[in-house]
Amino acid sequence: MNILAINTAFTNIGVSLMKNNELAGNYYSVCKKRGEQVVFHVLDDLLSNAQMQLEQIDCFVVVQGPGSYTGLRIGMAVAKTLAQVHQRPVIGITSIELLASMTSPLQVPFYVLLNCTRTEVFYAQFRFEGLKTVQLSEIRLSTLESLWEQIQGHAVVYKQVAAPSSASTPLLEKLKCQPFHYPIADAFPLLELGRERFAACNGKFPNVLPIYLKKDVVGRSE
């Protein structure tokens, strides 16, 4: 299977390429310039080095959020445009799912926290079944203070995007944070996640929508 994966949800550009079920190229850069022209330039280099054409891609995988508004807009626009032109499906992976897949297997359920704002965190609970993660709850939004009673003492996977509020800092230091076995939130883990999701869809692919703003999950938190 041939997959092209894109992650522009955080402060980096991540693009990975799978050819015949093997990694054929991986790009990661922390930079402030994440325009479409930068992403397309990276795509051209990866495809050229792998001696591939876009027509050979079976599906496009993209992080749909939560994350940077500008970053998500760019990644989603590139993935959807290429998929439409080449009549291929788009597989959406949330940033919370991505972070869950990057930690070492745990024997107990754990929470994934992502602070995209100074005062609030997105979160969901997961567990491992073998080496695969299973999501146990929807993505919700809360302040760390409000969430504390629920998560204290539990294993937590935490990624910081925005500087946390001063009120949250003491609590962050008390979290039972788990190490990442794959430390960089690039696009490489998306390849396997996308391949699994592609097979599970059985040819029926839902429309992939970005999780831009907190209002997209607030309703599920109430």
QUIJO-V29895 format. One record per pair of residues at least 24 apart in sequence whose ideal C-beta (glycine too) atoms are under 7 Angstrom apart, sorted by sequence separation. I is the first residue (numbers start at 0). J is the second residue. D is the distance in Angstrom with one decimal. If there is no record, write none. Layout:
# QUIJO-V29895
I | J | D
I | J | D
This chain:
# QUIJO-V29895
14 | 38 | 6.8
24 | 48 | 5.8
118 | 142 | 5.8
122 | 146 | 6.5
143 | 167 | 4.5
12 | 37 | 6.5
24 | 49 | 5.4
7 | 33 | 5.3
12 | 38 | 6.4
23 | 49 | 4.0
95 | 121 | 6.3
99 | 125 | 4.5
104 | 130 | 6.0
120 | 146 | 6.9
144 | 170 | 6.9
158 | 184 | 6.8
14 | 41 | 5.0
108 | 135 | 6.3
143 | 170 | 5.2
14 | 42 | 6.3
53 | 81 | 6.3
59 | 87 | 6.2
61 | 89 | 6.4
63 | 91 | 3.9
66 | 94 | 5.2
95 | 123 | 5.0
12 | 41 | 6.6
16 | 45 | 4.7
56 | 85 | 6.7
58 | 87 | 5.5
63 | 92 | 6.8
64 | 93 | 6.7
65 | 94 | 5.7
57 | 87 | 6.6
58 | 88 | 4.8
59 | 89 | 5.1
60 | 90 | 4.6
61 | 91 | 6.2
62 | 92 | 5.8
63 | 93 | 6.0
64 | 94 | 6.1
7 | 38 | 6.9
14 | 45 | 6.2
18 | 49 | 5.4
54 | 85 | 6.0
56 | 87 | 6.0
53 | 85 | 5.8
58 | 90 | 5.6
60 | 92 | 6.2
62 | 94 | 5.4
100 | 132 | 5.6
5 | 38 | 6.8
16 | 49 | 5.7
18 | 51 | 6.1
99 | 132 | 4.5
38 | 73 | 6.4
62 | 97 | 6.1
33 | 69 | 6.9
33 | 70 | 5.6
35 | 73 | 5.8
96 | 134 | 6.6
34 | 73 | 6.7
38 | 77 | 5.2
33 | 73 | 5.5
110 | 150 | 5.1
35 | 76 | 6.5
35 | 77 | 5.9
95 | 138 | 5.4
110 | 153 | 5.7
112 | 155 | 5.9
109 | 153 | 6.4
117 | 161 | 5.4
93 | 138 | 6.3
109 | 154 | 3.9
110 | 155 | 5.0
111 | 156 | 4.6
112 | 157 | 4.7
113 | 158 | 5.2
114 | 159 | 5.5
115 | 160 | 5.2
116 | 161 | 5.5
117 | 162 | 6.1
109 | 155 | 6.5
114 | 160 | 6.1
115 | 161 | 6.0
117 | 163 | 6.2
118 | 164 | 4.7
107 | 154 | 6.1
109 | 156 | 6.2
113 | 160 | 6.6
114 | 161 | 5.7
117 | 164 | 4.8
65 | 113 | 6.3
66 | 115 | 6.5
105 | 154 | 5.6
114 | 163 | 5.6
65 | 115 | 5.2
3 | 56 | 5.0
1 | 55 | 5.3
2 | 56 | 6.9
8 | 62 | 4.3
102 | 156 | 4.8
1 | 56 | 5.2
2 | 57 | 6.4
1 | 57 | 5.0
2 | 58 | 5.8
3 | 59 | 5.3
4 | 60 | 4.1
5 | 61 | 4.8
6 | 62 | 4.5
8 | 64 | 6.0
65 | 121 | 4.8
0 | 57 | 5.3
9 | 66 | 5.9
99 | 156 | 6.3
2 | 60 | 5.9
8 | 66 | 2.9
9 | 67 | 6.5
98 | 156 | 5.5
8 | 67 | 6.1
98 | 158 | 5.5
9 | 70 | 6.7
8 | 70 | 5.3
7 | 70 | 4.1
8 | 71 | 5.6
7 | 71 | 6.9
7 | 73 | 5.0
8 | 74 | 6.7
7 | 74 | 3.7
6 | 74 | 6.7
109 | 177 | 6.6
5 | 74 | 4.8
5 | 77 | 6.1
105 | 177 | 6.7
5 | 78 | 5.4
140 | 213 | 5.1
103 | 177 | 6.8
102 | 177 | 5.0
103 | 178 | 6.4
140 | 216 | 4.9
102 | 179 | 5.6
103 | 180 | 4.4
139 | 216 | 5.9
140 | 217 | 5.7
101 | 179 | 4.8
102 | 180 | 6.4
138 | 216 | 5.3
101 | 180 | 6.7
141 | 220 | 6.6
101 | 181 | 4.6
139 | 219 | 6.0
140 | 220 | 5.3
139 | 220 | 4.3
137 | 219 | 5.1
101 | 184 | 7.0
8 | 94 | 5.0
98 | 184 | 6.9
97 | 184 | 6.5
101 | 188 | 5.8
100 | 188 | 5.0
97 | 188 | 6.0
97 | 189 | 6.7
100 | 192 | 5.9
119 | 213 | 6.7
121 | 216 | 6.7
96 | 192 | 6.6
92 | 189 | 5.7
92 | 192 | 5.1
92 | 193 | 6.7
90 | 193 | 4.6
90 | 196 | 4.9
90 | 197 | 5.9
88 | 204 | 4.1
91 | 207 | 3.5
93 | 210 | 6.7
89 | 207 | 4.9
62 | 189 | 7.0
60 | 189 | 4.7
60 | 193 | 3.3
75 | 209 | 5.0
58 | 193 | 6.5
71 | 209 | 4.8
58 | 197 | 5.3
71 | 211 | 6.1
68 | 211 | 5.5
63 | 207 | 5.7
63 | 208 | 6.8
64 | 209 | 5.1
65 | 210 | 4.8
63 | 209 | 5.2
64 | 210 | 3.3
63 | 210 | 5.9
64 | 211 | 6.2
9 | 160 | 6.0
27 | 183 | 5.9
27 | 185 | 4.0
25 | 185 | 6.8
25 | 187 | 5.2
22 | 190 | 7.0
15 | 185 | 6.9
15 | 186 | 4.0
13 | 185 | 3.4
14 | 186 | 5.3
15 | 187 | 4.7
13 | 186 | 3.7
17 | 190 | 4.7
11 | 185 | 6.8
15 | 189 | 6.4
9 | 184 | 5.7
15 | 190 | 5.4
6 | 184 | 6.9
6 | 185 | 6.1
6 | 186 | 4.3
5 | 186 | 5.9
4 | 186 | 4.2
6 | 189 | 6.3
4 | 189 | 3.7
4 | 190 | 5.4
2 | 190 | 5.4
4 | 193 | 5.9
2 | 193 | 5.3
2 | 194 | 6.3
0 | 194 | 6.0
